[in-house]
């Protein structure tokens, strides 16, 4: 719920769709790009081997990364790190 609250409000009415999973599609960065690069908005969530969770929200197509040597997207893009809840 917290992470979803950071997504622009106009997008939260839509149901998120998983379009890439390393368990299903493999662990090549190019494969990730192939699956997500033409989606206008993308939320990437990564869990590393130390079980740390981090990622980012991109408000522009990742395909734009090869068209420019500068930033792309809008001010809605962000990076994040999640910490486990205290029990």
Contact map, one row per residue, 1 for C-alpha under 8 A:
111110000000000000000000000000000000000000000000000000000000000000000000000000000000000
111111000000000000000000000000000000000000000000000000000000000000000000000000000000000
111111100000000000000000000000000000000000000000000000000000000000000000000000000000000
111111100001000000000000000000000000000000000000000000000000000000000000000000000000000
111111111000000000000000000000000000000000000000000000000000000000000000000000000000000
011111110000000000000000000000000000000000000000000000000000000000000000000000000000000
001111111011000000000000000000000000000000000000000000001000000000000000000100000000000
000011111111000000000000000000000000000000000000000000000000000000000000000100000000000
000010111111100000000000000000000000000000000000000000000000000000000000000000000000000
000000011111100000000000000000000000000000000000000000000000000000000000000000000000000
000000111111110000000000000000000000000000000000000000000000000000000000000000000000000
000100111111111000000000000000000000000000000000000000000000000000000000000000000000000
000000001111111000000000000000000000000000000000000000000000000000000000000000000000000
000000000011111100000000000000000000000000000000000000000000000000000000000000000000000
000000000001111110000000000000000000000000000000000000000000000000000000000000000000000
000000000000011111000000000000000000000000000000000000000000000000000000000000000000000
000000000000001111100000000000000000000000000000000000000000000000000000000000000000000
000000000000000111111000000000000000000000000000000000000000000000000000000000000000000
000000000000000011111000000000000011000000000000000000000000000000000000000000000000000
000000000000000001111101100000010011000000000000000000000000000000000000000000000000000
000000000000000001111111110000000000000000000000000000000000000000000000000000000000000
000000000000000000011111111000000000000000000000000000000000000000000000000000000000000
000000000000000000001111111000000000000000000000000000000000000000000000000000000000000
000000000000000000011111110000000000000000000000000000000000000000000000000000000000000
000000000000000000011111111000100000000000000000000000000000000000000000000000000000000
000000000000000000001111111100100000000000000000000000000000000000000000000000000000000
000000000000000000000110111110110000000000000000000000000000000000000000000000000000000
000000000000000000000000011111110000000000000000000000000000000000000000000000000000000
000000000000000000000000001111111000000000000000000000000000000000000000000000000000000
000000000000000000000000000111111100000000000000000000000000000000000000000000000000000
000000000000000000000000111111111110000000000000000000000000000000000000000000000000000
000000000000000000010000001111111111000000000000000000000000000000000000000000000000000
000000000000000000000000000011111111100000000000000000000000011000000000000000000000000
000000000000000000000000000001111111100000000000000000000000000000000000000000000000000
000000000000000000110000000000111111110000000000000000000000000000000000000000000000000
000000000000000000110000000000011111111001000000000000000000010000000000000000000000000
000000000000000000000000000000001111111000000000000000000000111000000000000000000000000
000000000000000000000000000000000011111100000000000000000000111000000000000000000000000
000000000000000000000000000000000001111111000000000000000001110000000000000000000000000
000000000000000000000000000000000000011111000000000000000011100000000000000000000000000
000000000000000000000000000000000000001111100000000000001111100000000000000000000000000
000000000000000000000000000000000001001111110000000000001111100000000000000000000000000
000000000000000000000000000000000000000011111000000000111100000000000000000000000000000
000000000000000000000000000000000000000001111100000000111000000000000000000000000000000
000000000000000000000000000000000000000000111110000011110000000000000000000000000000000
000000000000000000000000000000000000000000011111000111100000000000000000000000000000000
000000000000000000000000000000000000000000001111111111000000000000000000000000000000000
000000000000000000000000000000000000000000000111111110000000000000000000000000000000000
000000000000000000000000000000000000000000000011111100000000000000000000000000000000000
000000000000000000000000000000000000000000000011111100000000000000000000000000000000000
000000000000000000000000000000000000000000000011111110000000000000000000000000000000000
000000000000000000000000000000000000000000000111111111000000000000000000000000000110000
000000000000000000000000000000000000000000001111001111100000000000000000000000001110000
000000000000000000000000000000000000000000001110000111110000000000000000000000111100000
000000000000000000000000000000000000000000111100000011111000000000000000000000111000000
000000000000000000000000000000000000000000111000000001111100000000000000000011110000000
000000100000000000000000000000000000000011110000000000111110000000000000000111100000000
000000000000000000000000000000000000000011100000000000011111110000000000100111000000000
000000000000000000000000000000000000000111000000000000001111100000000000110110000000000
000000000000000000000000000000000000001111000000000000000111110100000001110000000000000
000000000000000000000000000000000000111111000000000000000111111100000000100000000000000
000000000000000000000000000000001001111000000000000000000101111110000000000000000000000
000000000000000000000000000000001000110000000000000000000000111111100000000000000000000
000000000000000000000000000000000000000000000000000000000001111111110001000000000000000
000000000000000000000000000000000000000000000000000000000000011111111001000000000000000
000000000000000000000000000000000000000000000000000000000000001111111000000000000000000
000000000000000000000000000000000000000000000000000000000000001111111000000000000000000
000000000000000000000000000000000000000000000000000000000000000111111111000000000000000
000000000000000000000000000000000000000000000000000000000000000011111110000000000000000
000000000000000000000000000000000000000000000000000000000000000000011111000000000000000
000000000000000000000000000000000000000000000000000000000000000000011111100000000000000
000000000000000000000000000000000000000000000000000000000001000110010111110000000000000
000000000000000000000000000000000000000000000000000000000111100000000011111110000000000
000000000000000000000000000000000000000000000000000000000011000000000001111110000000000
000000000000000000000000000000000000000000000000000000000000000000000000111111000000000
000000110000000000000000000000000000000000000000000000001110000000000000111111000000000
000000000000000000000000000000000000000000000000000000011110000000000000111111100000000
000000000000000000000000000000000000000000000000000000011100000000000000001111110000000
000000000000000000000000000000000000000000000000000001111000000000000000000011111000000
000000000000000000000000000000000000000000000000000001110000000000000000000001111100000
000000000000000000000000000000000000000000000000000011100000000000000000000000111110000
000000000000000000000000000000000000000000000000000111000000000000000000000000011111000
000000000000000000000000000000000000000000000000000110000000000000000000000000001111100
000000000000000000000000000000000000000000000000000000000000000000000000000000000111110
000000000000000000000000000000000000000000000000000000000000000000000000000000000011111
000000000000000000000000000000000000000000000000000000000000000000000000000000000001111
000000000000000000000000000000000000000000000000000000000000000000000000000000000000111
